[in-house]
């Protein structure tokens, strides 16, 4: 405990303050990365839900297609 007090009270107080400042910068940087990562995950989740909706709509449209009601003008019966 005496060495910590001597570091703060001596000429090394500036070094301690600089260390605390750098630790704060690193913590803020890591917190920002975490927040940005969670925002990106949320955007990805929304995009995936929209994709699932598009796929479901396509399946629904395909199931509603009635080939008997389509007029076939192709004499060779090509697709």
HTML snippet that shows the backbone in 3Dmol.js (N, CA, C, O; Angstrom):
<script src="https://3Dmol.org/build/3Dmol-min.js"></script>
<div id="view" style="width:600px;height:400px;position:relative"></div>
<script>
const pdb = `
ATOM      1  N   UNK A   1       0.827  -1.188   0.000  1.00  0.00           N
ATOM      2  CA  UNK A   1       0.000   0.000   0.000  1.00  0.00           C
ATOM      3  C   UNK A   1       0.860   1.236   0.000  1.00  0.00           C
ATOM      4  O   UNK A   1       0.501   2.252  -0.594  1.00  0.00           O
ATOM      5  N   UNK A   2       1.987   1.155   0.659  1.00  0.00           N
ATOM      6  CA  UNK A   2       2.875   2.309   0.721  1.00  0.00           C
ATOM      7  C   UNK A   2       3.459   2.646  -0.636  1.00  0.00           C
ATOM      8  O   UNK A   2       3.691   3.817  -0.936  1.00  0.00           O
ATOM      9  N   UNK A   3       3.698   1.648  -1.455  1.00  0.00           N
ATOM     10  CA  UNK A   3       4.266   1.919  -2.775  1.00  0.00           C
ATOM     11  C   UNK A   3       3.252   2.597  -3.691  1.00  0.00           C
ATOM     12  O   UNK A   3       3.628   3.425  -4.521  1.00  0.00           O
ATOM     13  N   UNK A   4       1.969   2.254  -3.550  1.00  0.00           N
ATOM     14  CA  UNK A   4       0.949   2.898  -4.372  1.00  0.00           C
ATOM     15  C   UNK A   4       0.828   4.364  -4.006  1.00  0.00           C
ATOM     16  O   UNK A   4       0.723   5.228  -4.877  1.00  0.00           O
ATOM     17  N   UNK A   5       0.845   4.640  -2.703  1.00  0.00           N
ATOM     18  CA  UNK A   5       0.745   6.027  -2.245  1.00  0.00           C
ATOM     19  C   UNK A   5       1.969   6.806  -2.702  1.00  0.00           C
ATOM     20  O   UNK A   5       1.848   7.963  -3.104  1.00  0.00           O
ATOM     21  N   UNK A   6       3.140   6.193  -2.648  1.00  0.00           N
ATOM     22  CA  UNK A   6       4.341   6.906  -3.074  1.00  0.00           C
ATOM     23  C   UNK A   6       4.333   7.155  -4.583  1.00  0.00           C
ATOM     24  O   UNK A   6       4.863   8.170  -5.036  1.00  0.00           O
ATOM     25  N   UNK A   7       3.749   6.259  -5.361  1.00  0.00           N
ATOM     26  CA  UNK A   7       3.647   6.481  -6.798  1.00  0.00           C
ATOM     27  C   UNK A   7       2.728   7.659  -7.111  1.00  0.00           C
ATOM     28  O   UNK A   7       3.029   8.481  -7.976  1.00  0.00           O
ATOM     29  N   UNK A   8       1.606   7.730  -6.398  1.00  0.00           N
ATOM     30  CA  UNK A   8       0.647   8.801  -6.654  1.00  0.00           C
ATOM     31  C   UNK A   8       1.178  10.140  -6.163  1.00  0.00           C
ATOM     32  O   UNK A   8       1.024  11.152  -6.846  1.00  0.00           O
ATOM     33  N   UNK A   9       1.797  10.158  -4.993  1.00  0.00           N
ATOM     34  CA  UNK A   9       2.245  11.430  -4.419  1.00  0.00           C
ATOM     35  C   UNK A   9       3.559  11.908  -5.027  1.00  0.00           C
ATOM     36  O   UNK A   9       3.861  13.100  -4.983  1.00  0.00           O
ATOM     37  N   UNK A  10       4.336  11.000  -5.590  1.00  0.00           N
ATOM     38  CA  UNK A  10       5.614  11.398  -6.158  1.00  0.00           C
ATOM     39  C   UNK A  10       5.454  11.945  -7.566  1.00  0.00           C
ATOM     40  O   UNK A  10       4.356  12.309  -7.985  1.00  0.00           O
ATOM     41  N   UNK A  11       6.538  11.994  -8.270  1.00  0.00           N
ATOM     42  CA  UNK A  11       6.529  12.502  -9.632  1.00  0.00           C
ATOM     43  C   UNK A  11       5.886  11.539 -10.613  1.00  0.00           C
ATOM     44  O   UNK A  11       5.675  11.887 -11.775  1.00  0.00           O
ATOM     45  N   UNK A  12       5.571  10.329 -10.160  1.00  0.00           N
ATOM     46  CA  UNK A  12       4.971   9.330 -11.049  1.00  0.00           C
ATOM     47  C   UNK A  12       3.448   9.418 -11.091  1.00  0.00           C
ATOM     48  O   UNK A  12       2.800   8.568 -11.701  1.00  0.00           O
ATOM     49  N   UNK A  13       2.879  10.413 -10.464  1.00  0.00           N
ATOM     50  CA  UNK A  13       1.424  10.595 -10.499  1.00  0.00           C
ATOM     51  C   UNK A  13       0.939  10.793 -11.924  1.00  0.00           C
ATOM     52  O   UNK A  13      -0.159  10.364 -12.282  1.00  0.00           O
ATOM     53  N   UNK A  14       1.751  11.435 -12.724  1.00  0.00           N
ATOM     54  CA  UNK A  14       1.395  11.643 -14.125  1.00  0.00           C
ATOM     55  C   UNK A  14       1.335  10.308 -14.871  1.00  0.00           C
ATOM     56  O   UNK A  14       0.473  10.104 -15.726  1.00  0.00           O
ATOM     57  N   UNK A  15       2.269   9.394 -14.535  1.00  0.00           N
ATOM     58  CA  UNK A  15       2.253   8.088 -15.177  1.00  0.00           C
ATOM     59  C   UNK A  15       1.016   7.292 -14.786  1.00  0.00           C
ATOM     60  O   UNK A  15       0.436   6.599 -15.622  1.00  0.00           O
ATOM     61  N   UNK A  16       0.614   7.382 -13.545  1.00  0.00           N
ATOM     62  CA  UNK A  16      -0.586   6.682 -13.086  1.00  0.00           C
ATOM     63  C   UNK A  16      -1.818   7.251 -13.788  1.00  0.00           C
ATOM     64  O   UNK A  16      -2.686   6.503 -14.237  1.00  0.00           O
ATOM     65  N   UNK A  17      -1.885   8.577 -13.879  1.00  0.00           N
ATOM     66  CA  UNK A  17      -3.014   9.214 -14.542  1.00  0.00           C
ATOM     67  C   UNK A  17      -3.064   8.820 -16.016  1.00  0.00           C
ATOM     68  O   UNK A  17      -4.139   8.579 -16.564  1.00  0.00           O
ATOM     69  N   UNK A  18      -1.903   8.757 -16.650  1.00  0.00           N
ATOM     70  CA  UNK A  18      -1.836   8.346 -18.049  1.00  0.00           C
ATOM     71  C   UNK A  18      -2.294   6.894 -18.210  1.00  0.00           C
ATOM     72  O   UNK A  18      -2.995   6.570 -19.169  1.00  0.00           O
ATOM     73  N   UNK A  19      -1.909   6.035 -17.296  1.00  0.00           N
ATOM     74  CA  UNK A  19      -2.339   4.638 -17.334  1.00  0.00           C
ATOM     75  C   UNK A  19      -3.841   4.503 -17.164  1.00  0.00           C
ATOM     76  O   UNK A  19      -4.482   3.718 -17.862  1.00  0.00           O
ATOM     77  N   UNK A  20      -4.405   5.269 -16.233  1.00  0.00           N
ATOM     78  CA  UNK A  20      -5.854   5.238 -16.022  1.00  0.00           C
ATOM     79  C   UNK A  20      -6.572   5.755 -17.260  1.00  0.00           C
ATOM     80  O   UNK A  20      -7.599   5.206 -17.659  1.00  0.00           O
ATOM     81  N   UNK A  21      -6.040   6.804 -17.866  1.00  0.00           N
ATOM     82  CA  UNK A  21      -6.631   7.369 -19.077  1.00  0.00           C
ATOM     83  C   UNK A  21      -6.611   6.346 -20.227  1.00  0.00           C
ATOM     84  O   UNK A  21      -7.608   6.172 -20.929  1.00  0.00           O
ATOM     85  N   UNK A  22      -5.484   5.684 -20.407  1.00  0.00           N
ATOM     86  CA  UNK A  22      -5.379   4.683 -21.470  1.00  0.00           C
ATOM     87  C   UNK A  22      -6.314   3.505 -21.224  1.00  0.00           C
ATOM     88  O   UNK A  22      -6.917   2.976 -22.158  1.00  0.00           O
ATOM     89  N   UNK A  23      -6.432   3.096 -19.961  1.00  0.00           N
ATOM     90  CA  UNK A  23      -7.356   2.008 -19.630  1.00  0.00           C
ATOM     91  C   UNK A  23      -8.796   2.424 -19.932  1.00  0.00           C
ATOM     92  O   UNK A  23      -9.592   1.609 -20.397  1.00  0.00           O
ATOM     93  N   UNK A  24      -9.129   3.673 -19.674  1.00  0.00           N
ATOM     94  CA  UNK A  24     -10.467   4.181 -19.998  1.00  0.00           C
ATOM     95  C   UNK A  24     -10.716   4.199 -21.491  1.00  0.00           C
ATOM     96  O   UNK A  24     -11.808   3.857 -21.945  1.00  0.00           O
ATOM     97  N   UNK A  25      -9.710   4.595 -22.260  1.00  0.00           N
ATOM     98  CA  UNK A  25      -9.855   4.592 -23.719  1.00  0.00           C
ATOM     99  C   UNK A  25     -10.077   3.182 -24.258  1.00  0.00           C
ATOM    100  O   UNK A  25     -10.931   2.969 -25.118  1.00  0.00           O
ATOM    101  N   UNK A  26      -9.312   2.228 -23.754  1.00  0.00           N
ATOM    102  CA  UNK A  26      -9.469   0.845 -24.199  1.00  0.00           C
ATOM    103  C   UNK A  26     -10.855   0.323 -23.831  1.00  0.00           C
ATOM    104  O   UNK A  26     -11.499  -0.346 -24.639  1.00  0.00           O
ATOM    105  N   UNK A  27     -11.320   0.626 -22.615  1.00  0.00           N
ATOM    106  CA  UNK A  27     -12.647   0.172 -22.189  1.00  0.00           C
ATOM    107  C   UNK A  27     -13.738   0.793 -23.063  1.00  0.00           C
ATOM    108  O   UNK A  27     -14.688   0.110 -23.445  1.00  0.00           O
ATOM    109  N   UNK A  28     -13.607   2.089 -23.381  1.00  0.00           N
ATOM    110  CA  UNK A  28     -14.605   2.740 -24.231  1.00  0.00           C
ATOM    111  C   UNK A  28     -14.592   2.152 -25.642  1.00  0.00           C
ATOM    112  O   UNK A  28     -15.647   1.972 -26.250  1.00  0.00           O
ATOM    113  N   UNK A  29     -13.412   1.855 -26.158  1.00  0.00           N
ATOM    114  CA  UNK A  29     -13.301   1.253 -27.490  1.00  0.00           C
ATOM    115  C   UNK A  29     -13.968  -0.112 -27.528  1.00  0.00           C
ATOM    116  O   UNK A  29     -14.709  -0.421 -28.461  1.00  0.00           O
ATOM    117  N   UNK A  30     -13.702  -0.931 -26.510  1.00  0.00           N
ATOM    118  CA  UNK A  30     -14.294  -2.269 -26.474  1.00  0.00           C
ATOM    119  C   UNK A  30     -15.812  -2.205 -26.297  1.00  0.00           C
ATOM    120  O   UNK A  30     -16.536  -3.011 -26.881  1.00  0.00           O
ATOM    121  N   UNK A  31     -16.295  -1.260 -25.504  1.00  0.00           N
ATOM    122  CA  UNK A  31     -17.735  -1.103 -25.321  1.00  0.00           C
ATOM    123  C   UNK A  31     -18.379  -0.672 -26.641  1.00  0.00           C
ATOM    124  O   UNK A  31     -19.451  -1.162 -26.997  1.00  0.00           O
ATOM    125  N   UNK A  32     -17.732   0.237 -27.361  1.00  0.00           N
ATOM    126  CA  UNK A  32     -18.251   0.679 -28.652  1.00  0.00           C
ATOM    127  C   UNK A  32     -18.315  -0.457 -29.655  1.00  0.00           C
ATOM    128  O   UNK A  32     -19.278  -0.566 -30.414  1.00  0.00           O
ATOM    129  N   UNK A  33     -17.302  -1.297 -29.663  1.00  0.00           N
ATOM    130  CA  UNK A  33     -17.311  -2.457 -30.573  1.00  0.00           C
ATOM    131  C   UNK A  33     -18.456  -3.390 -30.226  1.00  0.00           C
ATOM    132  O   UNK A  33     -19.112  -3.931 -31.116  1.00  0.00           O
ATOM    133  N   UNK A  34     -18.699  -3.582 -28.934  1.00  0.00           N
ATOM    134  CA  UNK A  34     -19.771  -4.465 -28.496  1.00  0.00           C
ATOM    135  C   UNK A  34     -21.133  -3.919 -28.923  1.00  0.00           C
ATOM    136  O   UNK A  34     -21.992  -4.671 -29.384  1.00  0.00           O
ATOM    137  N   UNK A  35     -21.323  -2.619 -28.770  1.00  0.00           N
ATOM    138  CA  UNK A  35     -22.591  -1.995 -29.162  1.00  0.00           C
ATOM    139  C   UNK A  35     -22.777  -2.095 -30.670  1.00  0.00           C
ATOM    140  O   UNK A  35     -23.866  -2.417 -31.145  1.00  0.00           O
ATOM    141  N   UNK A  36     -21.717  -1.819 -31.421  1.00  0.00           N
ATOM    142  CA  UNK A  36     -21.803  -1.895 -32.881  1.00  0.00           C
ATOM    143  C   UNK A  36     -22.082  -3.328 -33.347  1.00  0.00           C
ATOM    144  O   UNK A  36     -22.836  -3.539 -34.298  1.00  0.00           O
ATOM    145  N   UNK A  37     -21.481  -4.294 -32.684  1.00  0.00           N
ATOM    146  CA  UNK A  37     -21.713  -5.697 -33.035  1.00  0.00           C
ATOM    147  C   UNK A  37     -23.168  -6.091 -32.780  1.00  0.00           C
ATOM    148  O   UNK A  37     -23.762  -6.819 -33.576  1.00  0.00           O
ATOM    149  N   UNK A  38     -23.740  -5.618 -31.679  1.00  0.00           N
ATOM    150  CA  UNK A  38     -25.141  -5.949 -31.395  1.00  0.00           C
ATOM    151  C   UNK A  38     -26.075  -5.273 -32.395  1.00  0.00           C
ATOM    152  O   UNK A  38     -27.089  -5.856 -32.778  1.00  0.00           O
ATOM    153  N   UNK A  39     -25.752  -4.062 -32.823  1.00  0.00           N
ATOM    154  CA  UNK A  39     -26.558  -3.396 -33.854  1.00  0.00           C
ATOM    155  C   UNK A  39     -26.485  -4.155 -35.169  1.00  0.00           C
ATOM    156  O   UNK A  39     -27.498  -4.315 -35.850  1.00  0.00           O
ATOM    157  N   UNK A  40     -25.294  -4.624 -35.534  1.00  0.00           N
ATOM    158  CA  UNK A  40     -25.134  -5.379 -36.768  1.00  0.00           C
ATOM    159  C   UNK A  40     -25.901  -6.697 -36.704  1.00  0.00           C
ATOM    160  O   UNK A  40     -26.513  -7.105 -37.692  1.00  0.00           O
ATOM    161  N   UNK A  41     -25.874  -7.357 -35.563  1.00  0.00           N
ATOM    162  CA  UNK A  41     -26.630  -8.599 -35.397  1.00  0.00           C
ATOM    163  C   UNK A  41     -28.128  -8.353 -35.538  1.00  0.00           C
ATOM    164  O   UNK A  41     -28.848  -9.173 -36.107  1.00  0.00           O
ATOM    165  N   UNK A  42     -28.590  -7.219 -35.016  1.00  0.00           N
ATOM    166  CA  UNK A  42     -30.005  -6.877 -35.141  1.00  0.00           C
ATOM    167  C   UNK A  42     -30.371  -6.622 -36.604  1.00  0.00           C
ATOM    168  O   UNK A  42     -31.423  -7.063 -37.066  1.00  0.00           O
ATOM    169  N   UNK A  43     -29.505  -5.909 -37.333  1.00  0.00           N
ATOM    170  CA  UNK A  43     -29.767  -5.672 -38.760  1.00  0.00           C
ATOM    171  C   UNK A  43     -29.773  -6.989 -39.537  1.00  0.00           C
ATOM    172  O   UNK A  43     -30.610  -7.187 -40.418  1.00  0.00           O
ATOM    173  N   UNK A  44     -28.857  -7.870 -39.220  1.00  0.00           N
ATOM    174  CA  UNK A  44     -28.810  -9.166 -39.893  1.00  0.00           C
ATOM    175  C   UNK A  44     -30.060  -9.985 -39.599  1.00  0.00           C
ATOM    176  O   UNK A  44     -30.586 -10.660 -40.484  1.00  0.00           O
ATOM    177  N   UNK A  45     -30.532  -9.927 -38.369  1.00  0.00           N
ATOM    178  CA  UNK A  45     -31.732 -10.655 -37.993  1.00  0.00           C
ATOM    179  C   UNK A  45     -32.943 -10.120 -38.753  1.00  0.00           C
ATOM    180  O   UNK A  45     -33.774 -10.895 -39.225  1.00  0.00           O
ATOM    181  N   UNK A  46     -33.041  -8.796 -38.872  1.00  0.00           N
ATOM    182  CA  UNK A  46     -34.156  -8.210 -39.623  1.00  0.00           C
ATOM    183  C   UNK A  46     -34.086  -8.602 -41.094  1.00  0.00           C
ATOM    184  O   UNK A  46     -35.112  -8.911 -41.700  1.00  0.00           O
ATOM    185  N   UNK A  47     -32.901  -8.593 -41.668  1.00  0.00           N
ATOM    186  CA  UNK A  47     -32.744  -8.974 -43.071  1.00  0.00           C
ATOM    187  C   UNK A  47     -33.111 -10.441 -43.273  1.00  0.00           C
ATOM    188  O   UNK A  47     -33.722 -10.794 -44.281  1.00  0.00           O
ATOM    189  N   UNK A  48     -32.743 -11.290 -42.328  1.00  0.00           N
ATOM    190  CA  UNK A  48     -33.070 -12.709 -42.431  1.00  0.00           C
ATOM    191  C   UNK A  48     -34.579 -12.928 -42.330  1.00  0.00           C
ATOM    192  O   UNK A  48     -35.132 -13.758 -43.051  1.00  0.00           O
ATOM    193  N   UNK A  49     -35.243 -12.197 -41.448  1.00  0.00           N
ATOM    194  CA  UNK A  49     -36.699 -12.307 -41.335  1.00  0.00           C
ATOM    195  C   UNK A  49     -37.375 -11.859 -42.634  1.00  0.00           C
ATOM    196  O   UNK A  49     -38.347 -12.476 -43.069  1.00  0.00           O
ATOM    197  N   UNK A  50     -36.868 -10.792 -43.251  1.00  0.00           N
ATOM    198  CA  UNK A  50     -37.417 -10.345 -44.526  1.00  0.00           C
ATOM    199  C   UNK A  50     -37.198 -11.398 -45.607  1.00  0.00           C
ATOM    200  O   UNK A  50     -38.069 -11.616 -46.449  1.00  0.00           O
ATOM    201  N   UNK A  51     -36.050 -12.045 -45.585  1.00  0.00           N
ATOM    202  CA  UNK A  51     -35.765 -13.103 -46.560  1.00  0.00           C
ATOM    203  C   UNK A  51     -36.734 -14.271 -46.378  1.00  0.00           C
ATOM    204  O   UNK A  51     -37.263 -14.803 -47.354  1.00  0.00           O
ATOM    205  N   UNK A  52     -36.961 -14.666 -45.127  1.00  0.00           N
ATOM    206  CA  UNK A  52     -37.899 -15.752 -44.860  1.00  0.00           C
ATOM    207  C   UNK A  52     -39.304 -15.391 -45.355  1.00  0.00           C
ATOM    208  O   UNK A  52     -40.013 -16.240 -45.895  1.00  0.00           O
ATOM    209  N   UNK A  53     -39.698 -14.135 -45.168  1.00  0.00           N
ATOM    210  CA  UNK A  53     -41.005 -13.678 -45.635  1.00  0.00           C
ATOM    211  C   UNK A  53     -41.072 -13.749 -47.159  1.00  0.00           C
ATOM    212  O   UNK A  53     -42.084 -14.180 -47.711  1.00  0.00           O
ATOM    213  N   UNK A  54     -40.008 -13.332 -47.843  1.00  0.00           N
ATOM    214  CA  UNK A  54     -39.984 -13.400 -49.303  1.00  0.00           C
ATOM    215  C   UNK A  54     -40.079 -14.838 -49.793  1.00  0.00           C
ATOM    216  O   UNK A  54     -40.774 -15.120 -50.769  1.00  0.00           O
ATOM    217  N   UNK A  55     -39.387 -15.739 -49.121  1.00  0.00           N
ATOM    218  CA  UNK A  55     -39.435 -17.155 -49.511  1.00  0.00           C
ATOM    219  C   UNK A  55     -40.840 -17.708 -49.295  1.00  0.00           C
ATOM    220  O   UNK A  55     -41.359 -18.439 -50.139  1.00  0.00           O
ATOM    221  N   UNK A  56     -41.451 -17.361 -48.172  1.00  0.00           N
ATOM    222  CA  UNK A  56     -42.812 -17.834 -47.901  1.00  0.00           C
ATOM    223  C   UNK A  56     -43.792 -17.283 -48.929  1.00  0.00           C
ATOM    224  O   UNK A  56     -44.695 -17.994 -49.372  1.00  0.00           O
ATOM    225  N   UNK A  57     -43.618 -16.009 -49.313  1.00  0.00           N
ATOM    226  CA  UNK A  57     -44.485 -15.428 -50.340  1.00  0.00           C
ATOM    227  C   UNK A  57     -44.295 -16.131 -51.683  1.00  0.00           C
ATOM    228  O   UNK A  57     -45.264 -16.348 -52.410  1.00  0.00           O
ATOM    229  N   UNK A  58     -43.069 -16.483 -52.012  1.00  0.00           N
ATOM    230  CA  UNK A  58     -42.807 -17.180 -53.273  1.00  0.00           C
ATOM    231  C   UNK A  58     -43.431 -18.567 -53.265  1.00  0.00           C
ATOM    232  O   UNK A  58     -43.990 -19.001 -54.272  1.00  0.00           O
ATOM    233  N   UNK A  59     -43.341 -19.263 -52.146  1.00  0.00           N
ATOM    234  CA  UNK A  59     -43.955 -20.594 -52.038  1.00  0.00           C
ATOM    235  C   UNK A  59     -45.468 -20.466 -52.169  1.00  0.00           C
ATOM    236  O   UNK A  59     -46.110 -21.279 -52.833  1.00  0.00           O
ATOM    237  N   UNK A  60     -46.033 -19.447 -51.536  1.00  0.00           N
ATOM    238  CA  UNK A  60     -47.479 -19.235 -51.617  1.00  0.00           C
ATOM    239  C   UNK A  60     -47.895 -18.932 -53.054  1.00  0.00           C
ATOM    240  O   UNK A  60     -48.904 -19.452 -53.530  1.00  0.00           O
ATOM    241  N   UNK A  61     -47.134 -18.106 -53.738  1.00  0.00           N
ATOM    242  CA  UNK A  61     -47.456 -17.775 -55.126  1.00  0.00           C
ATOM    243  C   UNK A  61     -47.342 -19.009 -56.013  1.00  0.00           C
ATOM    244  O   UNK A  61     -48.152 -19.202 -56.921  1.00  0.00           O
ATOM    245  N   UNK A  62     -46.366 -19.822 -55.760  1.00  0.00           N
ATOM    246  CA  UNK A  62     -46.203 -21.030 -56.575  1.00  0.00           C
ATOM    247  C   UNK A  62     -47.350 -22.009 -56.337  1.00  0.00           C
ATOM    248  O   UNK A  62     -47.806 -22.668 -57.271  1.00  0.00           O
ATOM    249  N   UNK A  63     -47.812 -22.107 -55.103  1.00  0.00           N
ATOM    250  CA  UNK A  63     -48.904 -23.037 -54.819  1.00  0.00           C
ATOM    251  C   UNK A  63     -50.225 -22.538 -55.391  1.00  0.00           C
ATOM    252  O   UNK A  63     -51.130 -23.340 -55.621  1.00  0.00           O
ATOM    253  N   UNK A  64     -50.359 -21.249 -55.624  1.00  0.00           N
ATOM    254  CA  UNK A  64     -51.579 -20.698 -56.210  1.00  0.00           C
ATOM    255  C   UNK A  64     -51.602 -20.798 -57.732  1.00  0.00           C
ATOM    256  O   UNK A  64     -52.644 -20.570 -58.346  1.00  0.00           O
ATOM    257  N   UNK A  65     -50.487 -21.130 -58.341  1.00  0.00           N
ATOM    258  CA  UNK A  65     -50.407 -21.230 -59.798  1.00  0.00           C
ATOM    259  C   UNK A  65     -51.209 -22.416 -60.282  1.00  0.00           C
ATOM    260  O   UNK A  65     -51.037 -23.531 -59.789  1.00  0.00           O
ATOM    261  N   UNK A  66     -52.088 -22.184 -61.249  1.00  0.00           N
ATOM    262  CA  UNK A  66     -52.942 -23.238 -61.786  1.00  0.00           C
ATOM    263  C   UNK A  66     -52.571 -23.451 -63.256  1.00  0.00           C
ATOM    264  O   UNK A  66     -52.960 -22.651 -64.107  1.00  0.00           O
ATOM    265  N   UNK A  67     -51.835 -24.502 -63.563  1.00  0.00           N
ATOM    266  CA  UNK A  67     -51.421 -24.700 -64.950  1.00  0.00           C
ATOM    267  C   UNK A  67     -52.571 -25.016 -65.896  1.00  0.00           C
ATOM    268  O   UNK A  67     -52.444 -24.830 -67.106  1.00  0.00           O
ATOM    269  N   UNK A  68     -53.687 -25.490 -65.363  1.00  0.00           N
ATOM    270  CA  UNK A  68     -54.828 -25.799 -66.231  1.00  0.00           C
ATOM    271  C   UNK A  68     -55.493 -24.528 -66.757  1.00  0.00           C
ATOM    272  O   UNK A  68     -56.117 -24.543 -67.818  1.00  0.00           O
ATOM    273  N   UNK A  69     -55.361 -23.448 -66.026  1.00  0.00           N
ATOM    274  CA  UNK A  69     -55.979 -22.198 -66.439  1.00  0.00           C
ATOM    275  C   UNK A  69     -55.117 -21.392 -67.388  1.00  0.00           C
ATOM    276  O   UNK A  69     -55.557 -20.346 -67.866  1.00  0.00           O
ATOM    277  N   UNK A  70     -53.911 -21.838 -67.678  1.00  0.00           N
ATOM    278  CA  UNK A  70     -53.006 -21.102 -68.546  1.00  0.00           C
ATOM    279  C   UNK A  70     -53.208 -21.571 -69.982  1.00  0.00           C
ATOM    280  O   UNK A  70     -53.219 -22.769 -70.265  1.00  0.00           O
ATOM    281  N   UNK A  71     -53.364 -20.619 -70.867  1.00  0.00           N
ATOM    282  CA  UNK A  71     -53.535 -20.960 -72.281  1.00  0.00           C
ATOM    283  C   UNK A  71     -52.176 -21.290 -72.870  1.00  0.00           C
ATOM    284  O   UNK A  71     -51.223 -20.528 -72.705  1.00  0.00           O
ATOM    285  N   UNK A  72     -52.081 -22.398 -73.541  1.00  0.00           N
ATOM    286  CA  UNK A  72     -50.813 -22.833 -74.098  1.00  0.00           C
ATOM    287  C   UNK A  72     -50.839 -22.619 -75.611  1.00  0.00           C
ATOM    288  O   UNK A  72     -51.505 -23.354 -76.340  1.00  0.00           O
ATOM    289  N   UNK A  73     -50.101 -21.594 -76.077  1.00  0.00           N
ATOM    290  CA  UNK A  73     -50.047 -21.292 -77.504  1.00  0.00           C
ATOM    291  C   UNK A  73     -48.870 -21.972 -78.186  1.00  0.00           C
ATOM    292  O   UNK A  73     -48.688 -21.824 -79.394  1.00  0.00           O
ATOM    293  N   UNK A  74     -48.080 -22.703 -77.441  1.00  0.00           N
ATOM    294  CA  UNK A  74     -46.895 -23.308 -78.007  1.00  0.00           C
ATOM    295  C   UNK A  74     -47.259 -24.653 -78.637  1.00  0.00           C
ATOM    296  O   UNK A  74     -47.626 -25.587 -77.925  1.00  0.00           O
ATOM    297  N   UNK A  75     -47.161 -24.762 -79.951  1.00  0.00           N
ATOM    298  CA  UNK A  75     -47.550 -26.031 -80.589  1.00  0.00           C
ATOM    299  C   UNK A  75     -46.602 -27.184 -80.255  1.00  0.00           C
ATOM    300  O   UNK A  75     -46.961 -28.352 -80.405  1.00  0.00           O
ATOM    301  N   UNK A  76     -45.404 -26.856 -79.807  1.00  0.00           N
ATOM    302  CA  UNK A  76     -44.429 -27.918 -79.500  1.00  0.00           C
ATOM    303  C   UNK A  76     -44.425 -28.312 -78.025  1.00  0.00           C
ATOM    304  O   UNK A  76     -43.660 -29.186 -77.618  1.00  0.00           O
ATOM    305  N   UNK A  77     -45.268 -27.677 -77.233  1.00  0.00           N
ATOM    306  CA  UNK A  77     -45.403 -27.982 -75.802  1.00  0.00           C
ATOM    307  C   UNK A  77     -44.104 -27.832 -75.028  1.00  0.00           C
ATOM    308  O   UNK A  77     -43.756 -28.657 -74.183  1.00  0.00           O
ATOM    309  N   UNK A  78     -43.408 -26.765 -75.340  1.00  0.00           N
ATOM    310  CA  UNK A  78     -42.161 -26.493 -74.599  1.00  0.00           C
ATOM    311  C   UNK A  78     -42.495 -25.801 -73.293  1.00  0.00           C
ATOM    312  O   UNK A  78     -43.557 -25.194 -73.159  1.00  0.00           O
ATOM    313  N   UNK A  79     -41.594 -25.891 -72.335  1.00  0.00           N
ATOM    314  CA  UNK A  79     -41.792 -25.206 -71.046  1.00  0.00           C
ATOM    315  C   UNK A  79     -41.587 -23.725 -71.188  1.00  0.00           C
ATOM    316  O   UNK A  79     -41.712 -22.988 -70.210  1.00  0.00           O
TER     317      UNK A  79
END
`;
const viewer = $3Dmol.createViewer("view");
viewer.addModel(pdb, "pdb");
viewer.setStyle({}, {cartoon: {color: "spectrum"}});
viewer.zoomTo();
viewer.render();
</script>
